Amino acid sequence: MNSQLVQDFFREDKLPHIWCPGCGHGIIMRAIAVAIENLGLDKDKVCIVSGIGCSSRAPGYMDFNTLHTTHGRALAFATGVKHANPELEVIVITGDGDASAIGGNHLIHAARRNIGITTIVFNNNIYGMTGGQYSPTTPTGELGTTAPYGNIDPSFDIAKLAAAAGATYAARSTAYHARPLAKYIETAIAHKGFSLVEAISTCPTYYGRKNKKGSAVQMLNYLKESFVDIKAAEKLPAEKLVGKHIMGEFKNVKDQEEYTDLYAKIIERMKGAK
């Protein structure tokens, strides 16, 4: 992370961060800062909201209007912020458990409303902060402290879940693919409507160690080797995609009206009816 980016967008007195060595969350946090820098946004017009979890430490380090809320409720708080001041760029930072377990209903309803919030899901396939419990994105068969003999649940595809629920922008990248990740986040923030970027992270401490995934470098190399861009995947035969994961833009709809704009029209109609 270059020093100017740190000076411009981070609370230096809160650094260094407390994430474990090898955690991918710092890379994702930087990608958000790069996206904001590229867009030239006014810091005072940006509000970053988080819930509870490893990822939700990020707003404490980022020098914007920030709000650290309760577990699973970041999108509910963010909805209130966006309604109170629609001119703000509201960005939610959340984890895979925070977003798709306790916060799952908030996610699908924010998506179906198409409210102008950008959600960045730091997906490390585990509940890291609270002790390594399996989450809704832990792959079937993998281990967690609450699944010592293997997780039997099928896992959520968060990007496609959001797209199916009505999000008008949905994308996925990884902590290894940091440049496209920053670009997707930039596009998501600039997008008019509900946008979600799933950022696949690494957790060497709990997920990696429990499932014998090797070192932090090996886990990043796995992301490098196993993720295929959606455009490249469309040209590959099925056998070449066995064991691979897809990243890229899954949905980008630009002609659907944003929720707070619709709400403002309701208010104007109410005024006219008096």
N, C-alpha and C positions, 0 to 999 in steps of 0.2 A: 504494500500500500504506500503510494507516494506521500511525502510529508505535506504537500499542499492540500491533498484530499483530506488528510487527517485534520489539518488546521481548519479547513472550511466546513467540514461536515460532522466532526466528532468532538465529544467532550473529552479533551485530552487528560483532564484530571481523573477521569474514570478508567483510563487505560493503564496497563494492559488488561485485556478481557480475561474472564475466568473460565472460558471454555477449555476443555481438556486438550492436551497436545494432539494434533492430528484431526481434530474435529473440523468438519467442513463448513461450519456455520460462519466463521469469520470471512471466508471467501464469498459467501452469499451476501453477508452484510455489506461487504465492499462493493459487490455488484449493484446493490440498491443505491449506494452513494454515487457510483459511476453513472448510473442511469439518471439520477436527479441532476448531477452535474451536466451531463450531455443535454438535458432538456432545458437547462438554464432557469430552473424554478427558483422563485423567491422562497428562501428558507422559512419566512414567517407565514407563508401560504401552504406549508406542508405540515400535516399532522400524521404521526406514526403511532399506531395503536397495537398493543399486544395483549395476549392473555397470560397464561402461566406455562412455563416449560423452559427448556434450554434456549430455544429460539427467542423466547420472550425477554431474554436479557438484552437483546439488541437495542431497543429504544433507550435503554439507560446509557448506552455509549454514543448514540447518534444525537447530534445537536440540532434538533428541530422541536416543534411542539410535539410532545410525546405523552402517551397515556398508557400506563401499565395496569391492566384490568384483571378480572377474575378468570378462572379456568373455563375455557370454552366460550367465553362471552365477548371476545374482542370484536367480533362482527356486529354484535348488538350495540355495543358502545360506539363503534365506528359509524353505524347507521344513524345514531343520535347526533354525532358530530357533523356528519354530512348534511343532515336535515337542518341543523342549527345554522350551519354556514356552508351552503353548497359551493361557494367559491374555493374552498379548501381542497387541496389534493390529499385525500385520505388514503393512507397505505396501512394495511393490516399485516403484521408479521406474526405468524402462527406456526405451530408444529403439526405433525401428522396426527398425533393424538388429540391435541387441542382443537384442531379443525374438523376432524372426521369422526371423533367419538363423542365426547360431551358437547362439542360445538357443531356437530353434524347438521342439526336442523337449522341453526343459524346460517350455515354455509349454503344449504340448498335454497333457503328462502331469500337470502341476499342475492343469490344468483338468479332466481326466477323473477325478482323485482327489477333486475338490471340497474341497481343503484350504483352510482359512480364511485365505487371503492375498488382499489387495487389490493388483492390479497396475495401475499408471497408465502407459500407453504414450505417451511424448512423440513423436508421429509427424510429422516434418518432411520425410519422403519422400527422405531423403538421409543418407549418412554425413558429418556435418558436421565432427566433431572431427578426423577422420583424413584429410580432404582432398577431400571432395566425390564419393566413389564412389557409384554408384547402389546402392540398397538394395532389399529385397523389396517395398517399397511405392512405389518410384519409378514413376510412370505410364508405360505403354508409349509409346515414342517420345520421351520426355524425355531430356535430356542429363545426363551426369555425367562426372567425370574418367576413369572406367573405361568410359564409354559415349559417346565423343566424336561418334559418328554416330547416336546414339539408342539407348535401351534397348529390346531386342526382347522382354524377358520380360513376361508378364502379372503384375500386382501382386496381393499379398495384400490381403484385407479382414480386418484383424486382429480387429475386434470380432466379426464373424461366424465367423471361424476359431475363436476362443475358445469361442463359443457352441456351435458344432458339435462341438468337442472335449469338451464337458461342463461348461464354466463355467456356474454357476447364476445369474450376473448378468453382463450385458454391455451396455455403452452406449458412445455416441460423442458428443463435442461438439468445439468448436474454441476456439482462443485468443481469437477474436473473441467467441464466445458464452460469456463467462466465468461469468456467473451460473448458467446451466443446467449448465455444466461442474462448478462447485463443488457443485451439488445432486446431480449424478450421483455424484461422488466421495463425498459424504456418505452417500448411499444404499449405495454399494459397500462402504464401511468398515463400516457398520452391518449389512450382509448377512452371514448365517451360511453360509459356504461360499466357494468360489473366485469372485472377482469381478474384472472387468476393465473399465477405462474407457480407451478410445482417445481421446487428446486431440490433435487435429490442430493442429500448430504451424506456424510460418513460419520459413524460413531464407533471409533475403535475401542472405547472403554467398555461399553456394555454390549452393543450388538455385535461388533467385530470379535471381541474376546470370547463372548459366549458361544458364537457360532464358528469360531476358528477361521476367521476371514484373513488372518495375517496382520501385517503392520498397517499403519495409516497409509503409507506409500502404496502398498499392495491393494488396499481398498480403493484408492484413487485410480490405480491402474485398471482395476475391475470396471470402474465407471467408464474409463476410456475405451476399453475393449468391448463392453457389452451393450453400450447405448448406440443406436443407429438413428440418424436423422430421418424424419418421416418421408422426405422427398427421395432420399437414397433407398429407403426401405421399399417404396413403391416399385422400384425397378429390380428388386432382388427376388429370386425364387424363394418359395416357402422354406425349403430346406436350409437356406442361408440365414434365416431369421430364427431358427430354433435356439432358444436360450438367450435371445437378444431382447432388448427393451427399446421402445420407440421414444424419441424426443423430437421437439419441434413445436410448431404452431398447429393446434388441433381445430381451432375455431377463431374466426375473426369476422364478426358481423357488425357492419357500420351504420345500418339504416334503422336500428331499433331505438326508440326514444328512451332517454334516461329517466329514472324514477323521480328524482327531485325536480326535474323539469316538468314532469306530469303533475306532481304535487303542487307546484307553483301555479299551474293552470287551474287546478281545482280551487285554490285560494282566490284567484282572480274571478272565477265564476261565482264563488260565494259572495265576493264583494259586489259583483254586478247584480246579484239577486236581492240585495237589500233595498 
